[in-house]
Amino acid sequence: MLGWRSVPAMFAGVLVAGVAVCDGRSAFAWGPDGHKTVATIADKLLKGTKAAQEVKAILDGVSLANAAVWADCAKGVDPKTFIYTESADYPECRPFEPSGEADMIAFVKRNATNCPNSAKEPCHKQYHYADIPIQNDDYKASYVGARSNDVTVAVSAAIAVLQGKAPPPQFSIKGKREALLILVHYVGDIHQPLHIGAVYLAADGKIVNPEPGHVDPATETRGGNEIIISGGQEKLHGRWDDILVKHRANKVSSAWLADAKSVPATTGPISGWPSVWASDTQKNAVKAFAGLKFGPKTQGKWSVKYPTGYAKSMNAIKKQQLTKAGARLAQLLTAIWPDAPVANASH
């Protein structure tokens, strides 16, 4: 059902290096649990604001947490036949079935071939990620792996529509509801380290540094989707998508919200915020690949072994990024719909 950044269900549930077992479903970016956690943090931070009122009115009965998975549920639309396939394996998509299927189909139809590299993959699936080499510790549009339709630009496009502006031509976004549905998801994606940073590998497993205009497709690991954890069949990308039970939406506590409130506000015009966030995430992508030992390419895949303590470090980064994503989503929506200033009382 999902795009190439998903983990087949048959691979889920492999216990490796002491990390928590996956929950048996194919993982979205962050997994549906992670995206709902991001949205829940934002929703709680927005309570009582004008932004909360605007979000409620635009989504018209769909909660922000349920909205957070819409862009991945749209991957259930076949890009050739434009038929949506319902599946019991994805209960998080049920709020959009069957009444919302036409909207997902329409989104995919409009965003399947409207980008320069649609022959490689439908455009709407490319909106979820960038593939910046880990030799860089920030994000720039000029880097290898950045594209005019990557997740950073996708967030900016959704922001533009919510501000009443037209998006770039490589995005077709129908109105504020669709813009908000994709925005809440892409803000989550932009904070998942393997949705921004990528390692490029030679056939022998050695890390290579791709040059602009001279990238060998055979070195692309597709955000870790071509890297299999040693001892099993689970993809490295899927392991980063999965979150611990204690990091799910129903575990968002007052203490966790306090941490979210302490996330510094991003400065500058909000159109530039996505690039700032991507640069911040790229630093964690560098950490995500640090110390990993890659085996030679076999049947199109590389193997990887974790260093000692990797699981603990990975889960700490995950929670940090979920917290930032929720806080920044709330900050962004508040910037789009600021509260009216309180007039000074007359004396």
Buried (B, 14 or more C-beta within 10 A) or exposed (E): BBBEBBBEBEBBEBEBBEBBEBBEBBBBBBBBBBBBBBBBBBBBBBEEBBBBEBBBEBBEEBBBBBBBBBBBBBBBBBBEEEEBEBEEEBEBBEBBBEEBBEBBBBBBBBBBEBBEEBEEBBBBBBBBBBBBBBBBBBBEEEBBBBBBBBBBBBBBBBBBBBBEEEBBEBBBBEEBBBBBBBBBBBBBBBBBBBBBBBBBBBEEBEBBEBEEEEBEEEBBBBBBBBBBBBEBEBBBBBBBBBBEEEBBBEBBEEEBBEBBEEBEEBEEEBBEBBBBBBBBBBBBBBBBBEEBEBBEBEEEBBBBBBEEEBBEBBBEBBBBBBBBBBBBBBBBBBBBBEEEEEEEEEE
